[in-house]
Structure formats: C-alpha cells, structure tokens
C-alpha cells in the first residue's frame, strides 16, 4: 500500500525539459529586482501533481477502499501472529522434549501460513492498486488534453511541489527536487498553473467510488493552492 501511494505521489515523471520562447522586456531600477513583462500569451502551462492526486476524490476513495480491503484480508494474519507469539513463549518455558518438538513444528507451520497470507495480500493489493494507477493516469491525461487544446497551450507538464511544511522539510523530498525525474520548475507563475482547474475538472468528470459504512476517505491533509483561473470544463460527449 505504501508503495502504491508513493508511486501516485511521484507521477510527476510525465514530461521532459521545456523551453519557453518569447520576447521579454526587463527593467532594473536601482536597489530593486528586475521586472519582466511578457509580450505574448504564455503557451506553456504546469500543474502540481502532488496537489492533484491528494485532492482527486476518485484517487482518495480508491486508496481508502484498498486500505479497507487490506484490513479485512489481514484478519487471519492478526490471529495467527498472536497464536505464533503464544506458542513461541510456550516453547521457551517447556521442558518436555516431545512437547517442545510439537511446538516447533507448529511454529514452522504458522510461519509458512503467515508468509503465504502476506504474499497473497500484497499480490491482491498491488494488482488492484496498479489498475487504479492506470485509471488515474488516463483521467489526468484526458483532462490535460481537453484543457490544453482549446486554450492553445503547446506544452503542459507536471511538477511535484510539497505543500505542507512537514513535507517540504523532509530530506527525501528535498533530494527528489534536486534530482528530479522530469522537468522541475523552481518558480511557477500563477498565470500558467493549472493545478486548481485540474482538481475541479477531475472531481466533476470522474465520480469517486462509494465507501462502505465506517470507511473514511483518505485524509491527505492537503489543500489546492488557490492559483490559476478558469472553471471546470464541460465533459466531452
């Protein structure tokens, strides 16, 4: 499950290097930073893949369903692990050789059952998680294309930006930005950031699966940065 969520959070490897051409007029007054004014409408847009994934209800609910399924499938594991610990403790205090040998065989059998069940759960969750990843990828690709074409964007690429102080300060996340798998902007103008409209359109087009009673959506603790503009676009017929 952790592998799946990490993979979803790093889907930013969707693009390559981007070069934005355009005439820019800059002024540099004394004791002030240079200012730039684009003379043409930008033809490059970006979106924050971390924000999109964590605020896309379809993805959040599917992750909650996978968590729920893992918990249900792990019922036997919890029981067997408790049984294993009890027999292990018995074996440590048992003096009778035959009883000790019997407990040893039972411990081996339980260990095999635990390993087999672990492998079964991992196989089911990873297979279903891979299908969800495929659907999320296709949804995002569809929305990107439907936004880019009518708006005249020549390039739209994804970038991973961690939006909470805890995430931003993690060493592994800083390292990821220093060694990005794809185009990695260090500044993004609100004028070209499609993150907000991406989330709104995805949540409008693709209905999140219903959750069983008592199962809550995955809590991502993330909020879409209020940048960019536009409204969710009409779903294609």
C-alpha positions in Angstrom: 0.0 0.0 0.0 2.8 2.4 0.9 4.5 1.6 -2.5 1.3 2.5 -4.3 0.7 5.8 -2.6 4.4 6.8 -3.0 4.0 6.0 -6.7 0.9 8.1 -7.0 2.7 10.9 -5.3 5.6 10.8 -7.7 3.7 10.6 -11.0 5.5 13.9 -11.9 7.7 11.9 -14.3 5.4 12.7 -17.2 7.3 15.3 -19.0 10.7 16.5 -20.2 12.7 19.7 -20.3 10.7 22.7 -21.5 12.0 25.9 -23.1 9.6 28.9 -23.2 10.4 31.2 -26.0 9.1 34.8 -26.1 10.1 38.4 -26.1 10.7 39.8 -22.6 11.3 43.4 -21.7 13.2 43.8 -18.4 13.9 46.9 -16.4 16.4 47.1 -13.5 16.0 50.2 -11.4 18.5 51.0 -8.7 18.1 48.9 -5.5 15.2 46.9 -7.0 14.9 43.4 -8.5 14.5 43.3 -12.3 10.9 43.1 -13.6 9.7 41.3 -16.7 6.6 41.7 -18.7 5.7 39.0 -21.3 4.6 40.4 -24.6 2.6 37.4 -25.6 0.2 34.9 -24.0 2.2 32.0 -22.5 2.0 28.7 -24.4 3.3 26.6 -21.5 1.3 25.5 -18.5 2.0 23.4 -15.5 0.1 21.6 -12.7 1.2 20.3 -9.3 0.8 16.5 -9.5 1.0 16.2 -5.7 -1.9 18.6 -5.2 -3.9 17.0 -8.0 -3.5 13.4 -6.6 -4.2 14.3 -3.0 -7.3 16.3 -3.8 -8.7 14.0 -6.5 -11.7 12.2 -4.8 -11.5 9.2 -7.2 -7.9 8.5 -6.1 -8.6 9.2 -2.4 -11.6 6.9 -2.2 -9.8 4.1 -4.1 -6.9 4.3 -1.7 -9.4 4.2 1.2 -11.0 1.1 -0.4 -7.6 -0.6 -0.8 -6.8 0.2 2.9 -10.1 -1.3 3.9 -9.6 -4.4 1.8 -6.2 -4.9 3.3 -7.6 -4.7 6.8 -10.3 -7.3 6.1 -7.8 -9.6 4.5 -5.4 -9.2 7.4 -7.9 -10.7 10.0 -6.3 -14.1 9.9 -2.8 -12.6 10.0 -3.6 -10.8 13.3 -5.0 -14.0 14.8 -2.0 -16.2 13.6 0.6 -13.7 14.8 -0.9 -13.7 18.2 -1.0 -17.5 18.1 2.6 -17.6 17.0 3.8 -15.4 19.9 1.9 -17.5 22.4 3.4 -20.8 21.1 6.8 -19.2 21.0 6.5 -18.3 24.6 5.4 -21.8 25.5 8.3 -23.3 23.7 10.7 -21.2 25.7 9.4 -22.5 29.0 8.5 -26.1 28.0 11.0 -28.7 29.3 9.4 -31.8 27.8 11.3 -32.7 24.6 8.3 -34.1 22.8 6.1 -31.1 23.6 8.9 -28.8 22.6 9.2 -30.7 19.2 5.5 -30.4 18.7 5.5 -26.7 19.3 8.5 -26.2 17.0 6.6 -27.9 14.1 3.5 -25.8 14.8 5.6 -22.7 14.8 7.1 -23.6 11.4 3.6 -24.2 10.0 2.3 -20.9 11.4 5.3 -19.1 9.9 4.5 -20.5 6.5 0.9 -19.6 6.8 1.9 -16.0 7.7 4.3 -15.7 4.8 1.7 -17.1 2.3 -1.0 -14.8 3.6 1.3 -11.8 3.4 2.2 -12.7 -0.2 -1.4 -13.2 -1.1 -2.5 -9.8 0.4 0.4 -8.0 -1.3 -0.4 -9.6 -4.7 -4.1 -8.6 -4.5 -3.5 -5.0 -3.3 -0.6 -4.4 -5.8 -2.7 -5.7 -8.7 -5.7 -3.7 -7.8 -3.6 -0.6 -7.0 -1.9 -0.9 -10.4 -5.3 -0.8 -12.1 -6.3 2.3 -10.1 -3.0 4.0 -11.1 -3.7 3.2 -14.7 -7.2 4.8 -14.4 -5.9 7.9 -12.6 -3.2 8.3 -15.3 -5.8 8.1 -18.1 -8.1 10.5 -16.3 -5.4 13.1 -15.8 -4.2 12.7 -19.5 -7.7 13.3 -20.7 -8.3 16.4 -18.7 -4.9 17.8 -19.6 -5.6 17.4 -23.3 -9.1 18.9 -23.0 -7.7 21.9 -21.2 -4.6 22.4 -23.4 -6.1 22.2 -26.9 -8.8 24.9 -26.7 -6.6 27.2 -24.6 -3.7 27.0 -27.1 -1.1 25.5 -24.7 1.8 23.9 -26.6 3.2 22.2 -23.6 1.7 21.1 -20.2 3.9 19.4 -17.8 3.6 18.2 -14.2 5.7 19.2 -11.2 5.8 17.8 -7.7 5.6 20.6 -5.0 5.0 19.6 -1.4 2.5 22.0 0.1 2.9 21.4 3.8 5.9 22.5 5.9 6.4 18.9 7.2 6.6 17.6 3.6 8.7 20.4 2.3 11.3 19.9 5.1 11.7 16.2 4.6 15.2 15.4 3.4 14.0 12.8 0.9 11.6 15.3 -0.7 14.3 17.9 -1.0 16.6 15.3 -2.6 13.8 14.5 -5.1 13.7 18.1 -6.2 17.5 18.2 -6.6 17.4 15.0 -8.7 14.0 15.3 -10.5 12.9 12.6 -12.9 11.3 15.2 -15.2 11.0 18.9 -15.7 11.3 20.7 -12.4 10.4 24.4 -12.1 11.8 26.4 -9.2 9.3 29.1 -9.9 5.7 28.8 -11.3 3.7 31.8 -12.2 0.0 31.6 -11.2 -0.8 32.6 -14.8 0.2 29.2 -16.1 -0.6 26.9 -13.1 -3.5 24.6 -13.9 -3.5 22.7 -10.6 -6.8 24.1 -9.3 -8.7 23.7 -12.5 -7.2 20.2 -12.9 -8.6 19.1 -9.5 -12.0 20.7 -10.1 -12.4 19.1 -13.5 -11.3 15.7 -12.4 -13.7 15.7 -9.5 -16.5 16.8 -11.7 -15.9 14.3 -14.5 -15.0 11.2 -12.7 -17.2 10.1 -9.8 -15.4 8.7 -6.7 -16.4 5.2 -5.7 -18.8 5.0 -2.7 -17.2 3.9 0.5 -18.6 1.2 2.9 -20.2 2.5 6.2 -17.5 3.5 8.6 -14.7 3.8 6.0 -13.5 7.4 5.6 -11.8 8.9 2.6 -8.0 9.0 2.7 -7.0 12.1 4.7 -4.3 13.8 2.7 -4.2 17.0 4.8 -3.6 18.9 1.6 -5.2 21.9 0.1 -5.1 23.1 -3.5 -3.1 26.3 -3.8 -5.6 29.0 -4.9 -3.7 30.0 -8.0 -4.6 30.0 -11.7 -8.1 30.6 -13.0 -10.9 29.1 -15.0 -13.7 26.8 -14.3 -14.1 23.0 -14.8 -14.7 22.5 -18.4 -17.7 20.6 -19.8 -17.2 16.9 -20.0 -16.9 15.7 -23.6 -19.9 13.8 -25.0 
